[in-house]
Amino acid sequence: MKGKVLFVSGIDTNVGKTFATAVIACNLAKAGKSVITQKMIQTGCERVSEDIEMHRKIQGIPFTEEDLEGVTCPYIFSYPCSPHMAAAKDGKIIDTNKIAAATELLREKYEYVLLEGAGGLMVPIDFTLLTIDYIRQQSYPLVLVTSGKLGSINHTLLSMYACKQYGIEVKALVYNLFPEEDKLITENTLEYLSQYLERESPQTALLSLEEVKEGCSPSLDVVSLL
């Protein structure tokens, strides 16, 4: 039986997707599941995906065989920008079939594949395809990462609305508490999103994520993701 894919995206860039992906992987492993992380497309790197590198550091494991073979990150581009622009600057074309095939290889070996996107849901892969289009095409359930920074309520609700319009299942909303910029805003935003999900999307779990201090210290209730 093939493994389950969970797509990890965020309400914006630099919201903590990579951090969240690694911590979820740690907690799935603690629950006795075999798990691998994958990066859909990496920009701003040479040869090695820095996000995969961060995953392995937080997980406390070396690069896997699949990392070394490029399966866990099918596309790496040098310029730090949107995938469609980064591919063009490197003279390449992104073939989503290649990404899907790599994910299928991982599903053959692992019970869970955490597929991290680049940026938010509306990030373009090319001039005709958005990340959210790819998620819908593959019928992947989504883990959406948000935070308590000012403006995140707007971005979160827009992302949730887009998923509803696209028919994408949001398994969990991960609330990244690090770094905390304003305690009052952070606490109020968490309360608002909690009430919003209870009213508008009760099937979506709300998971709070704290800073990793040593190894995989944060515990997440991953039962909702199983």
PASEBA-1860 file (N, C-alpha, C; in nm, 3 decimals):
! residues 226
1> MKGKVLFV> 0.084/-0.119/0.000/0.000/0.000/0.000/0.088/0.124/0.000 ~ 0.058/0.219/-0.088/0.140/0.340/-0.099/0.118/0.433/0.019 ~ 0.222/0.512/0.046/0.216/0.606/0.155/0.126/0.725/0.126 ~ 0.098/0.801/0.230/0.011/0.917/0.222/0.093/1.043/0.202 ~ 0.048/1.131/0.114/0.117/1.258/0.090/0.041/1.370/0.161 ~ 0.113/1.452/0.233/0.059/1.574/0.292/0.136/1.691/0.233 ~ 0.066/1.780/0.165/0.132/1.897/0.108/0.138/2.006/0.214 ~ 0.256/2.065/0.233/0.275/2.170/0.333/0.298/2.303/0.262
9> SGIDTNVG> 0.206/2.396/0.284/0.219/2.529/0.226/0.201/2.632/0.336 ~ 0.217/2.759/0.301/0.204/2.864/0.400/0.121/2.979/0.349 ~ 0.086/3.070/0.439/0.006/3.186/0.400/0.092/3.289/0.328 ~ 0.224/3.270/0.335/0.318/3.365/0.277/0.455/3.300/0.275 ~ 0.553/3.368/0.221/0.689/3.319/0.230/0.745/3.354/0.369 ~ 0.844/3.277/0.414/0.908/3.300/0.544/0.810/3.297/0.661 ~ 0.714/3.206/0.654/0.619/3.193/0.765/0.650/3.072/0.853 ~ 0.745/2.990/0.809/0.787/2.875/0.890/0.749/2.740/0.834
17> KTFATAVI> 0.728/2.730/0.701/0.691/2.603/0.638/0.797/2.495/0.660 ~ 0.921/2.533/0.640/1.031/2.436/0.651/1.043/2.384/0.794 ~ 1.037/2.474/0.887/1.039/2.443/1.030/0.924/2.350/1.065 ~ 0.804/2.386/1.022/0.685/2.305/1.052/0.694/2.168/0.988 ~ 0.740/2.161/0.863/0.751/2.033/0.794/0.842/1.938/0.871 ~ 0.955/1.988/0.916/1.051/1.905/0.989/0.995/1.858/1.122 ~ 0.928/1.947/1.194/0.873/1.910/1.325/0.760/1.808/1.309 ~ 0.676/1.825/1.208/0.571/1.725/1.182/0.635/1.589/1.151
25> ACNLAKAG> 0.742/1.591/1.071/0.813/1.467/1.039/0.865/1.400/1.166 ~ 0.921/1.479/1.256/0.972/1.425/1.382/0.861/1.357/1.462 ~ 0.748/1.424/1.469/0.639/1.372/1.551/0.570/1.252/1.488 ~ 0.565/1.247/1.356/0.513/1.127/1.289/0.606/1.009/1.316 ~ 0.737/1.036/1.315/0.834/0.930/1.345/0.818/0.882/1.490 ~ 0.794/0.977/1.581/0.772/0.940/1.721/0.647/0.853/1.736 ~ 0.550/0.875/1.646/0.426/0.796/1.648/0.445/0.660/1.582 ~ 0.568/0.630/1.542/0.598/0.500/1.484/0.579/0.489/1.335
33> KSVITQKM> 0.568/0.605/1.267/0.547/0.605/1.122/0.679/0.628/1.049 ~ 0.693/0.562/0.934/0.808/0.592/0.848/0.772/0.715/0.766 ~ 0.859/0.815/0.767/0.826/0.944/0.706/0.947/1.002/0.635 ~ 0.922/1.069/0.524/1.026/1.140/0.449/0.971/1.278/0.413 ~ 1.058/1.376/0.411/1.017/1.508/0.364/1.068/1.529/0.222 ~ 0.995/1.609/0.148/1.031/1.640/0.009/1.008/1.788/-0.015 ~ 1.092/1.850/-0.095/1.076/1.989/-0.134/1.038/1.991/-0.282 ~ 0.925/2.052/-0.313/0.875/2.051/-0.450/0.973/2.120/-0.545
41> IQTGCERV> 1.011/2.243/-0.510/1.104/2.323/-0.590/1.182/2.410/-0.492 ~ 1.313/2.414/-0.508/1.396/2.499/-0.422/1.462/2.607/-0.507 ~ 1.451/2.731/-0.462/1.519/2.840/-0.531/1.623/2.903/-0.438 ~ 1.718/2.971/-0.498/1.822/3.038/-0.420/1.926/2.943/-0.366 ~ 1.949/2.831/-0.434/2.045/2.731/-0.387/2.129/2.677/-0.502 ~ 2.239/2.617/-0.465/2.325/2.548/-0.562/2.344/2.404/-0.517 ~ 2.304/2.309/-0.598/2.328/2.165/-0.579/2.245/2.101/-0.468 ~ 2.241/2.164/-0.349/2.173/2.104/-0.234/2.058/2.193/-0.190
49> SEDIEMHR> 1.943/2.134/-0.161/1.829/2.209/-0.111/1.852/2.248/0.035 ~ 1.854/2.377/0.062/1.876/2.421/0.200/1.759/2.384/0.291 ~ 1.639/2.371/0.233/1.524/2.333/0.314/1.531/2.186/0.354 ~ 1.570/2.100/0.261/1.591/1.958/0.294/1.701/1.946/0.399 ~ 1.805/2.026/0.384/1.914/2.026/0.480/1.863/2.063/0.620 ~ 1.775/2.163/0.627/1.717/2.203/0.755/1.627/2.094/0.812 ~ 1.548/2.030/0.725/1.465/1.917/0.770/1.551/1.813/0.842 ~ 1.660/1.773/0.776/1.743/1.666/0.831/1.811/1.710/0.961
57> KIQGIPFT> 1.849/1.837/0.968/1.912/1.888/1.090/1.816/1.881/1.207 ~ 1.691/1.925/1.186/1.592/1.922/1.293/1.554/1.778/1.327 ~ 1.546/1.693/1.225/1.516/1.552/1.249/1.631/1.479/1.318 ~ 1.750/1.536/1.307/1.867/1.473/1.368/1.916/1.352/1.292 ~ 1.901/1.357/1.158/1.946/1.246/1.074/2.032/1.300/0.959 ~ 2.117/1.216/0.902/2.197/1.260/0.786/2.112/1.262/0.661 ~ 2.169/1.311/0.551/2.099/1.306/0.423/2.064/1.159/0.392 ~ 1.945/1.139/0.339/1.902/1.005/0.302/1.952/0.970/0.163
65> EEDLEGVT> 1.935/0.845/0.127/1.971/0.800/-0.009/1.892/0.880/-0.113 ~ 1.765/0.905/-0.082/1.680/0.980/-0.174/1.724/1.126/-0.187 ~ 1.779/1.182/-0.080/1.833/1.318/-0.087/1.951/1.323/-0.183 ~ 2.041/1.228/-0.167/2.162/1.225/-0.248/2.132/1.199/-0.395 ~ 2.021/1.131/-0.422/1.982/1.102/-0.561/1.895/1.212/-0.622 ~ 1.859/1.312/-0.542/1.778/1.423/-0.592/1.629/1.397/-0.594 ~ 1.586/1.285/-0.538/1.443/1.252/-0.541/1.363/1.344/-0.449 ~ 1.422/1.384/-0.338/1.349/1.467/-0.242/1.347/1.615/-0.280
73> CPYIFSYP> 1.416/1.651/-0.385/1.406/1.788/-0.439/1.438/1.784/-0.588 ~ 1.337/1.760/-0.671/1.359/1.742/-0.815/1.414/1.864/-0.887 ~ 1.387/1.984/-0.833/1.432/2.106/-0.900/1.499/2.201/-0.802 ~ 1.623/2.239/-0.833/1.696/2.339/-0.754/1.744/2.448/-0.850 ~ 1.707/2.572/-0.820/1.745/2.686/-0.904/1.826/2.786/-0.822 ~ 1.912/2.857/-0.890/2.010/2.940/-0.820/1.956/3.073/-0.769 ~ 1.862/3.133/-0.841/1.817/3.267/-0.802/1.703/3.259/-0.700 ~ 1.710/3.338/-0.591/1.607/3.332/-0.485/1.482/3.411/-0.522
81> CSPHMAAA> 1.392/3.346/-0.594/1.270/3.412/-0.640/1.163/3.307/-0.666 ~ 1.052/3.349/-0.722/0.943/3.257/-0.754/0.992/3.150/-0.852 ~ 0.941/3.025/-0.840/0.986/2.916/-0.928/0.981/2.948/-1.076 ~ 0.875/3.013/-1.123/0.865/3.039/-1.267/0.977/3.130/-1.315 ~ 1.015/3.227/-1.232/1.123/3.319/-1.268/1.260/3.253/-1.253 ~ 1.276/3.176/-1.144/1.404/3.109/-1.119/1.436/3.009/-1.229 ~ 1.335/2.934/-1.274/1.356/2.837/-1.381/1.398/2.908/-1.510 ~ 1.331/3.018/-1.541/1.362/3.092/-1.664/1.505/3.147/-1.659
89> KDGKIIDT> 1.547/3.198/-1.543/1.682/3.255/-1.531/1.789/3.147/-1.550 ~ 1.756/3.023/-1.510/1.851/2.913/-1.526/1.834/2.840/-1.659 ~ 1.742/2.891/-1.744/1.719/2.830/-1.874/1.654/2.694/-1.867 ~ 1.570/2.673/-1.768/1.506/2.543/-1.748/1.353/2.556/-1.757 ~ 1.288/2.443/-1.774/1.142/2.435/-1.772/1.102/2.336/-1.663 ~ 1.008/2.374/-1.580/0.962/2.286/-1.473/0.856/2.190/-1.528 ~ 0.884/2.062/-1.518/0.791/1.958/-1.559/0.730/1.898/-1.433 ~ 0.603/1.927/-1.407/0.541/1.877/-1.284/0.527/1.725/-1.283
97> NKIAAATE> 0.533/1.662/-1.399/0.532/1.515/-1.404/0.656/1.458/-1.335 ~ 0.766/1.529/-1.347/0.890/1.485/-1.282/0.875/1.493/-1.130 ~ 0.810/1.599/-1.082/0.787/1.614/-0.938/0.694/1.504/-0.888 ~ 0.585/1.482/-0.962/0.488/1.379/-0.922/0.552/1.240/-0.921 ~ 0.638/1.212/-1.019/0.704/1.082/-1.026/0.797/1.061/-0.907 ~ 0.866/1.168/-0.867/0.955/1.159/-0.751/0.875/1.131/-0.624 ~ 0.761/1.198/-0.610/0.676/1.175/-0.494/0.626/1.031/-0.491 ~ 0.590/0.978/-0.608/0.542/0.840/-0.616/0.650/0.742/-0.573
105> LLREKYEY> 0.774/0.770/-0.609/0.885/0.684/-0.565/0.895/0.681/-0.413 ~ 0.878/0.797/-0.351/0.886/0.805/-0.206/0.767/0.735/-0.140 ~ 0.652/0.742/-0.204/0.532/0.675/-0.149/0.547/0.523/-0.147 ~ 0.632/0.473/-0.236/0.654/0.328/-0.241/0.730/0.279/-0.118 ~ 0.806/0.368/-0.055/0.895/0.328/0.054/0.849/0.377/0.191 ~ 0.783/0.494/0.194/0.748/0.556/0.322/0.597/0.563/0.342 ~ 0.556/0.560/0.470/0.414/0.570/0.502/0.362/0.713/0.484 ~ 0.451/0.810/0.506/0.412/0.951/0.491/0.519/1.028/0.414
113> VLLEGAGG> 0.472/1.108/0.319/0.559/1.199/0.244/0.507/1.341/0.273 ~ 0.591/1.423/0.333/0.557/1.563/0.358/0.618/1.647/0.247 ~ 0.533/1.692/0.157/0.579/1.765/0.039/0.566/1.915/0.062 ~ 0.678/1.981/0.082/0.679/2.125/0.109/0.683/2.205/-0.021 ~ 0.593/2.301/-0.032/0.590/2.387/-0.149/0.689/2.501/-0.138 ~ 0.687/2.589/-0.236/0.772/2.709/-0.236/0.681/2.830/-0.219 ~ 0.696/2.903/-0.109/0.611/3.019/-0.086/0.468/2.978/-0.054 ~ 0.372/3.062/-0.095/0.232/3.037/-0.064/0.158/2.963/-0.173
121> LMVPIDFT> 0.027/2.952/-0.156/-0.056/2.873/-0.246/-0.063/2.928/-0.388 ~ -0.055/3.059/-0.401/-0.070/3.121/-0.533/0.063/3.147/-0.603 ~ 0.169/3.087/-0.553/0.299/3.102/-0.618/0.296/3.031/-0.754 ~ 0.338/3.099/-0.861/0.335/3.036/-0.994/0.450/2.938/-1.017 ~ 0.415/2.823/-1.071/0.515/2.725/-1.113/0.565/2.762/-1.253 ~ 0.472/2.804/-1.337/0.505/2.864/-1.466/0.397/2.968/-1.495 ~ 0.387/3.013/-1.617/0.293/3.122/-1.647/0.148/3.075/-1.660 ~ 0.125/2.945/-1.647/-0.012/2.893/-1.657/-0.055/2.813/-1.535
129> LLTIDYIR> 0.038/2.775/-1.449/0.007/2.685/-1.338/0.053/2.743/-1.205 ~ -0.039/2.746/-1.108/-0.009/2.789/-0.973/0.013/2.667/-0.883 ~ 0.076/2.688/-0.769/0.095/2.579/-0.674/-0.037/2.517/-0.633 ~ -0.138/2.599/-0.610/-0.269/2.548/-0.569/-0.332/2.462/-0.679 ~ -0.302/2.492/-0.805/-0.349/2.409/-0.916/-0.289/2.269/-0.907 ~ -0.159/2.265/-0.877/-0.090/2.136/-0.867/-0.145/2.053/-0.751 ~ -0.170/2.118/-0.638/-0.227/2.047/-0.523/-0.361/1.986/-0.559 ~ -0.444/2.063/-0.629/-0.575/2.012/-0.670/-0.560/1.898/-0.770
137> QQSYPLVL> -0.471/1.913/-0.867/-0.450/1.807/-0.966/-0.414/1.674/-0.901 ~ -0.331/1.682/-0.799/-0.282/1.561/-0.732/-0.374/1.513/-0.619 ~ -0.476/1.593/-0.587/-0.571/1.560/-0.479/-0.501/1.541/-0.344 ~ -0.402/1.626/-0.318/-0.330/1.617/-0.191/-0.403/1.692/-0.081 ~ -0.414/1.634/0.039/-0.461/1.712/0.153/-0.352/1.811/0.194 ~ -0.393/1.920/0.256/-0.302/2.031/0.283/-0.281/2.054/0.432 ~ -0.157/2.086/0.468/-0.124/2.142/0.598/-0.082/2.285/0.572 ~ -0.155/2.380/0.628/-0.131/2.522/0.602/-0.064/2.585/0.723
145> VTSGKLGS> 0.050/2.650/0.700/0.126/2.712/0.808/0.098/2.861/0.814 ~ 0.065/2.909/0.934/0.041/3.051/0.956/0.118/3.095/1.080 ~ 0.097/3.219/1.121/0.168/3.270/1.239/0.089/3.383/1.302 ~ 0.147/3.442/1.407/0.080/3.551/1.475/0.126/3.688/1.434 ~ 0.199/3.697/1.323/0.245/3.829/1.280/0.129/3.912/1.229 ~ 0.142/4.043/1.237/0.037/4.133/1.192/0.006/4.108/1.044 ~ -0.121/4.090/1.013/-0.162/4.064/0.875/-0.193/3.919/0.847 ~ -0.160/3.831/0.942/-0.176/3.688/0.915/-0.322/3.644/0.913
153> INHTLLSM> -0.409/3.714/0.984/-0.551/3.677/0.978/-0.602/3.692/0.835 ~ -0.571/3.805/0.775/-0.613/3.829/0.636/-0.558/3.722/0.543 ~ -0.428/3.695/0.552/-0.365/3.597/0.464/-0.420/3.456/0.488 ~ -0.445/3.424/0.614/-0.495/3.290/0.647/-0.635/3.269/0.593 ~ -0.722/3.367/0.614/-0.860/3.353/0.567/-0.868/3.348/0.415 ~ -0.783/3.427/0.348/-0.779/3.422/0.202/-0.732/3.284/0.154 ~ -0.633/3.228/0.222/-0.583/3.096/0.184/-0.688/2.989/0.208 ~ -0.757/2.997/0.321/-0.863/2.900/0.351/-0.976/2.911/0.249
161> YACKQYGI> -1.011/3.033/0.213/-1.117/3.054/0.114/-1.077/2.996/-0.021 ~ -0.951/3.019/-0.060/-0.903/2.964/-0.188/-0.910/2.812/-0.188 ~ -0.872/2.750/-0.077/-0.879/2.604/-0.069/-1.022/2.554/-0.080 ~ -1.114/2.625/-0.019/-1.255/2.588/-0.028/-1.303/2.596/-0.172 ~ -1.264/2.702/-0.242/-1.304/2.720/-0.382/-1.244/2.612/-0.472 ~ -1.124/2.568/-0.439/-1.054/2.468/-0.519/-1.088/2.325/-0.477 ~ -1.164/2.310/-0.369/-1.200/2.176/-0.323/-1.084/2.103/-0.258 ~ -0.993/2.176/-0.195/-0.876/2.116/-0.131/-0.903/2.098/0.019
169> EVKALVYN> -0.878/1.978/0.068/-0.897/1.949/0.210/-0.781/2.007/0.291 ~ -0.813/2.092/0.388/-0.711/2.146/0.480/-0.714/2.061/0.606 ~ -0.616/1.972/0.618/-0.612/1.881/0.733/-0.580/1.954/0.862 ~ -0.488/2.050/0.854/-0.447/2.121/0.975/-0.398/2.261/0.942 ~ -0.421/2.350/1.036/-0.364/2.484/1.032/-0.258/2.487/1.142 ~ -0.133/2.502/1.104/-0.023/2.504/1.200/0.009/2.649/1.235 ~ -0.006/2.682/1.362/0.015/2.819/1.409/0.157/2.829/1.464 ~ 0.245/2.891/1.387/0.386/2.902/1.423/0.405/3.017/1.523
177> LFPEEDKL> 0.445/2.983/1.644/0.461/3.082/1.752/0.599/3.145/1.757 ~ 0.686/3.106/1.666/0.823/3.158/1.670/0.861/3.221/1.537 ~ 0.920/3.339/1.539/0.945/3.422/1.658/0.820/3.502/1.695 ~ 0.802/3.526/1.823/0.688/3.604/1.871/0.721/3.752/1.860 ~ 0.642/3.824/1.781/0.670/3.967/1.758/0.591/4.056/1.852 ~ 0.466/4.020/1.880/0.381/4.099/1.969/0.287/4.001/2.039 ~ 0.306/3.982/2.169/0.232/3.880/2.242/0.081/3.903/2.234 ~ 0.036/4.028/2.244/-0.107/4.056/2.240/-0.167/4.017/2.105
185> ITENTLEY> -0.096/4.054/1.996/-0.144/4.018/1.862/-0.141/3.867/1.842 ~ -0.034/3.804/1.888/-0.020/3.659/1.874/-0.135/3.586/1.943 ~ -0.165/3.624/2.066/-0.270/3.558/2.142/-0.408/3.585/2.081 ~ -0.431/3.709/2.039/-0.560/3.744/1.982/-0.582/3.674/1.848 ~ -0.476/3.669/1.766/-0.486/3.602/1.636/-0.517/3.455/1.653 ~ -0.451/3.391/1.750/-0.476/3.249/1.777/-0.622/3.227/1.818 ~ -0.674/3.313/1.903/-0.812/3.301/1.946/-0.908/3.322/1.829 ~ -0.876/3.421/1.746/-0.963/3.448/1.630/-0.966/3.328/1.536
193> LSQYLERE> -0.848/3.275/1.503/-0.841/3.162/1.409/-0.906/3.037/1.468 ~ -0.895/3.020/1.598/-0.959/2.906/1.663/-1.111/2.913/1.646 ~ -1.167/3.031/1.671/-1.311/3.048/1.655/-1.353/3.037/1.509 ~ -1.268/3.088/1.419/-1.298/3.082/1.276/-1.307/2.937/1.229 ~ -1.208/2.855/1.267/-1.208/2.715/1.225/-1.326/2.639/1.284 ~ -1.357/2.666/1.408/-1.470/2.599/1.473/-1.601/2.628/1.399 ~ -1.610/2.749/1.348/-1.733/2.790/1.279/-1.734/2.752/1.132 ~ -1.622/2.774/1.062/-1.618/2.760/0.917/-1.553/2.632/0.866
201> SPQTALLS> -1.465/2.573/0.946/-1.393/2.454/0.898/-1.361/2.361/1.016 ~ -1.464/2.307/1.079/-1.443/2.226/1.200/-1.360/2.100/1.177 ~ -1.346/2.057/1.053/-1.267/1.937/1.024/-1.117/1.968/1.022 ~ -1.081/2.096/1.025/-0.939/2.136/1.022/-0.885/2.150/1.163 ~ -0.780/2.074/1.194/-0.718/2.081/1.326/-0.633/2.207/1.337 ~ -0.625/2.262/1.457/-0.539/2.378/1.483/-0.425/2.332/1.573 ~ -0.301/2.338/1.520/-0.184/2.291/1.592/-0.090/2.408/1.620 ~ -0.053/2.427/1.746/0.041/2.533/1.784/0.183/2.479/1.783
209> LEEVKEGC> 0.272/2.555/1.726/0.411/2.511/1.708/0.506/2.609/1.777 ~ 0.584/2.557/1.871/0.680/2.640/1.942/0.820/2.621/1.885 ~ 0.912/2.702/1.934/1.050/2.700/1.884/1.118/2.566/1.915 ~ 1.197/2.519/1.820/1.281/2.402/1.844/1.404/2.449/1.920 ~ 1.422/2.398/2.042/1.538/2.439/2.122/1.650/2.337/2.114 ~ 1.613/2.211/2.108/1.714/2.107/2.103/1.655/1.984/2.036 ~ 1.707/1.950/1.920/1.654/1.836/1.848/1.509/1.861/1.808 ~ 1.426/1.762/1.829/1.284/1.770/1.793/1.200/1.786/1.917
217> SPSLDVVS> 1.227/1.889/1.995/1.159/1.906/2.123/1.009/1.934/2.113 ~ 0.961/2.016/2.018/0.818/2.046/2.018/0.735/1.921/1.988 ~ 0.627/1.906/2.063/0.535/1.795/2.039/0.409/1.848/1.973 ~ 0.370/1.785/1.865/0.247/1.820/1.796/0.153/1.700/1.802 ~ 0.025/1.728/1.814/-0.074/1.622/1.811/-0.100/1.584/1.666 ~ -0.023/1.489/1.618/-0.032/1.452/1.476/-0.142/1.352/1.445 ~ -0.221/1.319/1.547/-0.330/1.224/1.526/-0.422/1.270/1.414 ~ -0.445/1.401/1.409/-0.534/1.458/1.305/-0.477/1.441/1.164
225> LL> -0.347/1.413/1.153/-0.283/1.400/1.023/-0.275/1.256/0.977 ~ -0.305/1.162/1.064/-0.291/1.020/1.031/-0.404/0.970/0.942
END
